[in-house]
Amino acid sequence: MLQRNYFFEFAGMPQSGKSTIREIVAHFLKRNGFLIGEYNGGSRGSALYNASIADLNLSLALKVAGYVIETAKSKKADNQIYLLDRGLIDRYIFTKTLLRRHLINADSATAINGLLTLPVLRDEIDGVFVFVTPPEVALEREYRNKLVEKEGEVMNLSFLSAMHSAAESSSKDMRNFVRNRNLVLIDTGSEDKSLQLRAESVIENIMNVISS
């Protein structure tokens, strides 16, 4: 059914709806007979989960780079649509955030983002959906229906503000790195659209790419 493998990434801020929308998209594609590969590059389950955020970030950057190159170059009988949650572009955004927060130095950031944007990797990406939401909204969603509100290393207003800025600027930087400049910035701060409607827009984008 598919002429080749396709890679689409869901990137951006926590509590912006990216993982939920990816799940809706994956369910739709599976129900329509497509073979789906799913990647989650989150920190949970990492051996460095309790390490410094700089070391963890480097480890996750290497992990996703390895996944993309191995998956893209491996020979399989049937082509698939790969959906990346916290993939190359997401790690680029996070690295840029760490630099803005002075948690890594400029040389480290340049090296990591140089790896993430190597042509052999970036040329595989068919589309990127970068999700942002106001930091205050992200925190409200994080603590909704919870008994304790405790700031984390990432889930705090200062870090989320830096990440929001990094996501917006990275979207401009990275559009030229994605095949056919297919990078879409999606702001989920307003309630004018449901997650389902936003997922439909993402699905339309994906279907246009794989049918062209």
VEXTORVEX-684181 format. One record per residue (C-alpha): residue in three letters; x, y, z; residue number from 1. Coordinates in Angstrom, 3 decimals, always signed. Layout:
N
@resn:ALA | xx:X | yy:Y | zz:Z | resi:NUM
...
END
This chain:
212
@resn:MET | xx:+0.000 | yy:+0.000 | zz:+0.000 | resi:1
@resn:LEU | xx:+2.814 | yy:+2.412 | zz:+0.893 | resi:2
@resn:GLN | xx:+5.498 | yy:+3.226 | zz:-1.666 | resi:3
@resn:ARG | xx:+8.136 | yy:+3.643 | zz:+1.065 | resi:4
@resn:ASN | xx:+8.525 | yy:+4.240 | zz:+4.783 | resi:5
@resn:TYR | xx:+7.247 | yy:+7.555 | zz:+6.151 | resi:6
@resn:PHE | xx:+8.308 | yy:+9.356 | zz:+9.323 | resi:7
@resn:PHE | xx:+6.178 | yy:+11.937 | zz:+11.118 | resi:8
@resn:GLU | xx:+7.172 | yy:+13.565 | zz:+14.396 | resi:9
@resn:PHE | xx:+5.084 | yy:+14.997 | zz:+17.234 | resi:10
@resn:ALA | xx:+7.192 | yy:+17.509 | zz:+19.143 | resi:11
@resn:GLY | xx:+6.834 | yy:+20.382 | zz:+21.549 | resi:12
@resn:MET | xx:+5.829 | yy:+21.272 | zz:+25.066 | resi:13
@resn:PRO | xx:+4.511 | yy:+18.962 | zz:+27.779 | resi:14
@resn:GLN | xx:+0.756 | yy:+19.149 | zz:+28.353 | resi:15
@resn:SER | xx:+0.247 | yy:+20.569 | zz:+24.862 | resi:16
@resn:GLY | xx:-1.691 | yy:+17.561 | zz:+23.580 | resi:17
@resn:LYS | xx:+0.981 | yy:+16.067 | zz:+21.340 | resi:18
@resn:SER | xx:+0.951 | yy:+12.566 | zz:+22.811 | resi:19
@resn:THR | xx:-2.850 | yy:+12.429 | zz:+22.945 | resi:20
@resn:ILE | xx:-3.173 | yy:+13.540 | zz:+19.331 | resi:21
@resn:ARG | xx:-0.486 | yy:+11.076 | zz:+18.250 | resi:22
@resn:GLU | xx:-2.524 | yy:+8.291 | zz:+19.851 | resi:23
@resn:ILE | xx:-5.675 | yy:+9.411 | zz:+18.003 | resi:24
@resn:VAL | xx:-3.741 | yy:+9.541 | zz:+14.728 | resi:25
@resn:ALA | xx:-2.176 | yy:+6.119 | zz:+15.309 | resi:26
@resn:HIS | xx:-5.588 | yy:+4.581 | zz:+16.038 | resi:27
@resn:PHE | xx:-7.035 | yy:+6.078 | zz:+12.841 | resi:28
@resn:LEU | xx:-4.177 | yy:+4.854 | zz:+10.663 | resi:29
@resn:LYS | xx:-4.261 | yy:+1.347 | zz:+12.140 | resi:30
@resn:ARG | xx:-8.014 | yy:+1.100 | zz:+11.615 | resi:31
@resn:ASN | xx:-7.464 | yy:+2.083 | zz:+7.993 | resi:32
@resn:GLY | xx:-5.047 | yy:-0.751 | zz:+7.379 | resi:33
@resn:PHE | xx:-1.680 | yy:+0.976 | zz:+7.639 | resi:34
@resn:LEU | xx:+1.267 | yy:-0.618 | zz:+9.392 | resi:35
@resn:ILE | xx:+2.404 | yy:+1.715 | zz:+12.161 | resi:36
@resn:GLY | xx:+5.701 | yy:+1.996 | zz:+13.986 | resi:37
@resn:GLU | xx:+5.644 | yy:+4.058 | zz:+17.172 | resi:38
@resn:TYR | xx:+8.576 | yy:+5.604 | zz:+19.033 | resi:39
@resn:ASN | xx:+8.483 | yy:+7.354 | zz:+22.385 | resi:40
@resn:GLY | xx:+11.699 | yy:+9.147 | zz:+23.235 | resi:41
@resn:GLY | xx:+10.646 | yy:+10.201 | zz:+26.717 | resi:42
@resn:SER | xx:+12.903 | yy:+9.948 | zz:+29.733 | resi:43
@resn:ARG | xx:+10.855 | yy:+7.408 | zz:+31.690 | resi:44
@resn:GLY | xx:+12.529 | yy:+4.034 | zz:+31.549 | resi:45
@resn:SER | xx:+15.913 | yy:+5.524 | zz:+30.763 | resi:46
@resn:ALA | xx:+18.853 | yy:+4.275 | zz:+32.824 | resi:47
@resn:LEU | xx:+19.780 | yy:+7.958 | zz:+33.252 | resi:48
@resn:TYR | xx:+16.362 | yy:+9.058 | zz:+34.485 | resi:49
@resn:ASN | xx:+17.867 | yy:+10.316 | zz:+37.757 | resi:50
@resn:ALA | xx:+21.046 | yy:+11.696 | zz:+36.173 | resi:51
@resn:SER | xx:+21.644 | yy:+15.344 | zz:+35.370 | resi:52
@resn:ILE | xx:+19.275 | yy:+16.775 | zz:+32.793 | resi:53
@resn:ALA | xx:+22.257 | yy:+17.489 | zz:+30.511 | resi:54
@resn:ASP | xx:+23.441 | yy:+13.863 | zz:+30.553 | resi:55
@resn:LEU | xx:+19.889 | yy:+12.589 | zz:+30.103 | resi:56
@resn:ASN | xx:+19.352 | yy:+14.895 | zz:+27.143 | resi:57
@resn:LEU | xx:+22.510 | yy:+13.680 | zz:+25.417 | resi:58
@resn:SER | xx:+21.521 | yy:+10.053 | zz:+25.967 | resi:59
@resn:LEU | xx:+18.046 | yy:+10.608 | zz:+24.518 | resi:60
@resn:ALA | xx:+19.480 | yy:+12.482 | zz:+21.515 | resi:61
@resn:LEU | xx:+21.752 | yy:+9.541 | zz:+20.728 | resi:62
@resn:LYS | xx:+18.857 | yy:+7.130 | zz:+21.211 | resi:63
@resn:VAL | xx:+16.508 | yy:+8.809 | zz:+18.755 | resi:64
@resn:ALA | xx:+19.279 | yy:+9.333 | zz:+16.192 | resi:65
@resn:GLY | xx:+20.034 | yy:+5.613 | zz:+16.365 | resi:66
@resn:TYR | xx:+16.377 | yy:+4.689 | zz:+16.051 | resi:67
@resn:VAL | xx:+15.787 | yy:+6.807 | zz:+12.943 | resi:68
@resn:ILE | xx:+18.880 | yy:+5.642 | zz:+11.059 | resi:69
@resn:GLU | xx:+18.394 | yy:+1.971 | zz:+11.968 | resi:70
@resn:THR | xx:+14.701 | yy:+2.007 | zz:+11.096 | resi:71
@resn:ALA | xx:+15.141 | yy:+3.959 | zz:+7.878 | resi:72
@resn:LYS | xx:+17.965 | yy:+1.796 | zz:+6.556 | resi:73
@resn:SER | xx:+16.681 | yy:-1.623 | zz:+7.642 | resi:74
@resn:LYS | xx:+15.031 | yy:-3.772 | zz:+4.997 | resi:75
@resn:LYS | xx:+11.513 | yy:-4.897 | zz:+5.820 | resi:76
@resn:ALA | xx:+8.968 | yy:-6.661 | zz:+3.671 | resi:77
@resn:ASP | xx:+6.281 | yy:-4.049 | zz:+4.240 | resi:78
@resn:ASN | xx:+6.598 | yy:-0.279 | zz:+4.461 | resi:79
@resn:GLN | xx:+5.250 | yy:+1.507 | zz:+7.514 | resi:80
@resn:ILE | xx:+4.261 | yy:+4.913 | zz:+8.827 | resi:81
@resn:TYR | xx:+6.458 | yy:+5.769 | zz:+11.797 | resi:82
@resn:LEU | xx:+5.081 | yy:+8.150 | zz:+14.399 | resi:83
@resn:LEU | xx:+7.763 | yy:+9.693 | zz:+16.615 | resi:84
@resn:ASP | xx:+6.854 | yy:+11.147 | zz:+20.002 | resi:85
@resn:ARG | xx:+9.822 | yy:+13.157 | zz:+21.341 | resi:86
@resn:GLY | xx:+11.955 | yy:+12.568 | zz:+18.275 | resi:87
@resn:LEU | xx:+14.702 | yy:+14.515 | zz:+16.521 | resi:88
@resn:ILE | xx:+13.022 | yy:+17.922 | zz:+16.415 | resi:89
@resn:ASP | xx:+11.679 | yy:+17.608 | zz:+19.941 | resi:90
@resn:ARG | xx:+15.193 | yy:+16.885 | zz:+21.190 | resi:91
@resn:TYR | xx:+16.458 | yy:+19.884 | zz:+19.173 | resi:92
@resn:ILE | xx:+13.897 | yy:+22.089 | zz:+20.941 | resi:93
@resn:PHE | xx:+14.784 | yy:+20.669 | zz:+24.346 | resi:94
@resn:THR | xx:+18.500 | yy:+21.170 | zz:+23.735 | resi:95
@resn:LYS | xx:+17.852 | yy:+24.773 | zz:+22.771 | resi:96
@resn:THR | xx:+15.827 | yy:+25.181 | zz:+25.969 | resi:97
@resn:LEU | xx:+18.679 | yy:+23.824 | zz:+28.090 | resi:98
@resn:LEU | xx:+21.044 | yy:+26.288 | zz:+26.451 | resi:99
@resn:ARG | xx:+18.687 | yy:+29.183 | zz:+27.195 | resi:100
@resn:ARG | xx:+18.487 | yy:+28.010 | zz:+30.809 | resi:101
@resn:HIS | xx:+22.321 | yy:+27.755 | zz:+31.025 | resi:102
@resn:LEU | xx:+22.080 | yy:+24.043 | zz:+31.811 | resi:103
@resn:ILE | xx:+24.435 | yy:+23.162 | zz:+28.954 | resi:104
@resn:ASN | xx:+27.060 | yy:+25.248 | zz:+27.211 | resi:105
@resn:ALA | xx:+26.993 | yy:+26.490 | zz:+23.627 | resi:106
@resn:ASP | xx:+29.527 | yy:+23.913 | zz:+22.390 | resi:107
@resn:SER | xx:+27.434 | yy:+21.030 | zz:+23.732 | resi:108
@resn:ALA | xx:+24.234 | yy:+22.451 | zz:+22.257 | resi:109
@resn:THR | xx:+25.870 | yy:+22.945 | zz:+18.855 | resi:110
@resn:ALA | xx:+27.242 | yy:+19.396 | zz:+18.842 | resi:111
@resn:ILE | xx:+23.963 | yy:+17.769 | zz:+19.873 | resi:112
@resn:ASN | xx:+21.818 | yy:+19.745 | zz:+17.461 | resi:113
@resn:GLY | xx:+24.392 | yy:+19.151 | zz:+14.736 | resi:114
@resn:LEU | xx:+23.889 | yy:+15.420 | zz:+15.257 | resi:115
@resn:LEU | xx:+20.098 | yy:+15.727 | zz:+15.251 | resi:116
@resn:THR | xx:+20.104 | yy:+17.637 | zz:+11.955 | resi:117
@resn:LEU | xx:+22.538 | yy:+15.447 | zz:+10.025 | resi:118
@resn:PRO | xx:+21.205 | yy:+15.036 | zz:+6.464 | resi:119
@resn:VAL | xx:+21.099 | yy:+11.254 | zz:+6.812 | resi:120
@resn:LEU | xx:+18.567 | yy:+11.733 | zz:+9.632 | resi:121
@resn:ARG | xx:+16.602 | yy:+14.842 | zz:+8.735 | resi:122
@resn:ASP | xx:+16.052 | yy:+13.714 | zz:+5.137 | resi:123
@resn:GLU | xx:+13.898 | yy:+10.867 | zz:+6.452 | resi:124
@resn:ILE | xx:+11.377 | yy:+13.158 | zz:+8.165 | resi:125
@resn:ASP | xx:+8.219 | yy:+13.709 | zz:+6.111 | resi:126
@resn:GLY | xx:+6.427 | yy:+15.989 | zz:+8.534 | resi:127
@resn:VAL | xx:+6.698 | yy:+17.536 | zz:+11.984 | resi:128
@resn:PHE | xx:+3.892 | yy:+18.798 | zz:+14.198 | resi:129
@resn:VAL | xx:+5.214 | yy:+21.120 | zz:+16.907 | resi:130
@resn:PHE | xx:+2.753 | yy:+21.665 | zz:+19.759 | resi:131
@resn:VAL | xx:+2.887 | yy:+24.686 | zz:+22.046 | resi:132
@resn:THR | xx:+0.651 | yy:+26.066 | zz:+24.740 | resi:133
@resn:PRO | xx:+1.043 | yy:+28.972 | zz:+27.176 | resi:134
@resn:PRO | xx:+3.171 | yy:+27.913 | zz:+30.186 | resi:135
@resn:GLU | xx:+0.341 | yy:+28.794 | zz:+32.586 | resi:136
@resn:VAL | xx:-2.030 | yy:+26.533 | zz:+30.670 | resi:137
@resn:ALA | xx:+0.489 | yy:+23.677 | zz:+30.675 | resi:138
@resn:LEU | xx:+0.835 | yy:+23.930 | zz:+34.456 | resi:139
@resn:GLU | xx:-2.936 | yy:+24.087 | zz:+34.971 | resi:140
@resn:ARG | xx:-3.333 | yy:+20.923 | zz:+32.893 | resi:141
@resn:GLU | xx:-0.475 | yy:+19.221 | zz:+34.749 | resi:142
@resn:TYR | xx:-2.028 | yy:+19.768 | zz:+38.162 | resi:143
@resn:ARG | xx:-5.696 | yy:+19.349 | zz:+37.191 | resi:144
@resn:ASN | xx:-7.374 | yy:+16.716 | zz:+39.387 | resi:145
@resn:LYS | xx:-4.221 | yy:+16.200 | zz:+41.451 | resi:146
@resn:LEU | xx:-3.926 | yy:+16.630 | zz:+45.193 | resi:147
@resn:VAL | xx:-0.389 | yy:+18.020 | zz:+45.203 | resi:148
@resn:GLU | xx:+1.078 | yy:+20.851 | zz:+43.168 | resi:149
@resn:LYS | xx:+4.853 | yy:+20.540 | zz:+43.258 | resi:150
@resn:GLU | xx:+7.180 | yy:+22.123 | zz:+40.733 | resi:151
@resn:GLY | xx:+9.475 | yy:+19.784 | zz:+38.822 | resi:152
@resn:GLU | xx:+12.697 | yy:+20.377 | zz:+36.937 | resi:153
@resn:VAL | xx:+10.708 | yy:+20.893 | zz:+33.744 | resi:154
@resn:MET | xx:+7.180 | yy:+21.573 | zz:+34.960 | resi:155
@resn:ASN | xx:+7.687 | yy:+25.067 | zz:+36.273 | resi:156
@resn:LEU | xx:+6.839 | yy:+28.456 | zz:+34.812 | resi:157
@resn:SER | xx:+10.422 | yy:+29.520 | zz:+34.104 | resi:158
@resn:PHE | xx:+11.455 | yy:+26.354 | zz:+32.249 | resi:159
@resn:LEU | xx:+8.190 | yy:+26.138 | zz:+30.306 | resi:160
@resn:SER | xx:+8.511 | yy:+29.768 | zz:+29.237 | resi:161
@resn:ALA | xx:+11.985 | yy:+29.050 | zz:+27.858 | resi:162
@resn:MET | xx:+10.676 | yy:+25.950 | zz:+26.120 | resi:163
@resn:HIS | xx:+7.754 | yy:+27.835 | zz:+24.572 | resi:164
@resn:SER | xx:+10.176 | yy:+30.371 | zz:+23.118 | resi:165
@resn:ALA | xx:+12.566 | yy:+27.645 | zz:+21.935 | resi:166
@resn:ALA | xx:+9.734 | yy:+25.726 | zz:+20.261 | resi:167
@resn:GLU | xx:+8.554 | yy:+28.763 | zz:+18.325 | resi:168
@resn:SER | xx:+12.042 | yy:+29.784 | zz:+17.182 | resi:169
@resn:SER | xx:+13.019 | yy:+26.190 | zz:+16.392 | resi:170
@resn:SER | xx:+9.947 | yy:+25.814 | zz:+14.212 | resi:171
@resn:LYS | xx:+11.264 | yy:+28.607 | zz:+12.013 | resi:172
@resn:ASP | xx:+14.783 | yy:+27.137 | zz:+11.997 | resi:173
@resn:MET | xx:+13.743 | yy:+23.570 | zz:+11.298 | resi:174
@resn:ARG | xx:+11.172 | yy:+24.122 | zz:+8.551 | resi:175
@resn:ASN | xx:+14.008 | yy:+24.139 | zz:+6.027 | resi:176
@resn:PHE | xx:+15.303 | yy:+20.822 | zz:+7.379 | resi:177
@resn:VAL | xx:+12.049 | yy:+18.904 | zz:+6.928 | resi:178
@resn:ARG | xx:+11.100 | yy:+17.330 | zz:+3.613 | resi:179
@resn:ASN | xx:+8.960 | yy:+19.771 | zz:+1.578 | resi:180
@resn:ARG | xx:+9.130 | yy:+22.232 | zz:+4.523 | resi:181
@resn:ASN | xx:+6.262 | yy:+20.268 | zz:+6.080 | resi:182
@resn:LEU | xx:+6.484 | yy:+21.588 | zz:+9.635 | resi:183
@resn:VAL | xx:+3.301 | yy:+22.780 | zz:+11.338 | resi:184
@resn:LEU | xx:+3.176 | yy:+24.796 | zz:+14.575 | resi:185
@resn:ILE | xx:+0.028 | yy:+23.977 | zz:+16.562 | resi:186
@resn:ASP | xx:-1.011 | yy:+26.165 | zz:+19.509 | resi:187
@resn:THR | xx:-3.404 | yy:+24.304 | zz:+21.809 | resi:188
@resn:GLY | xx:-3.743 | yy:+27.101 | zz:+24.352 | resi:189
@resn:SER | xx:-7.200 | yy:+28.146 | zz:+23.208 | resi:190
@resn:GLU | xx:-10.284 | yy:+25.972 | zz:+23.513 | resi:191
@resn:ASP | xx:-11.612 | yy:+26.893 | zz:+20.067 | resi:192
@resn:LYS | xx:-10.782 | yy:+23.433 | zz:+18.747 | resi:193
@resn:SER | xx:-11.029 | yy:+20.014 | zz:+20.360 | resi:194
@resn:LEU | xx:-8.140 | yy:+17.572 | zz:+20.301 | resi:195
@resn:GLN | xx:-10.175 | yy:+15.495 | zz:+17.848 | resi:196
@resn:LEU | xx:-10.432 | yy:+18.398 | zz:+15.390 | resi:197
@resn:ARG | xx:-6.719 | yy:+19.084 | zz:+15.661 | resi:198
@resn:ALA | xx:-6.045 | yy:+15.375 | zz:+15.143 | resi:199
@resn:GLU | xx:-8.175 | yy:+15.460 | zz:+11.993 | resi:200
@resn:SER | xx:-5.998 | yy:+18.271 | zz:+10.654 | resi:201
@resn:VAL | xx:-2.851 | yy:+16.248 | zz:+11.362 | resi:202
@resn:ILE | xx:-4.366 | yy:+13.172 | zz:+9.704 | resi:203
@resn:GLU | xx:-5.234 | yy:+15.215 | zz:+6.625 | resi:204
@resn:ASN | xx:-1.619 | yy:+16.389 | zz:+6.423 | resi:205
@resn:ILE | xx:-0.281 | yy:+12.833 | zz:+6.706 | resi:206
@resn:MET | xx:-2.703 | yy:+11.433 | zz:+4.156 | resi:207
@resn:ASN | xx:-1.776 | yy:+14.176 | zz:+1.682 | resi:208
@resn:VAL | xx:+1.915 | yy:+13.282 | zz:+2.052 | resi:209
@resn:ILE | xx:+1.565 | yy:+9.518 | zz:+1.644 | resi:210
@resn:SER | xx:-0.813 | yy:+9.870 | zz:-1.316 | resi:211
@resn:SER | xx:+1.321 | yy:+12.376 | zz:-3.256 | resi:212
END
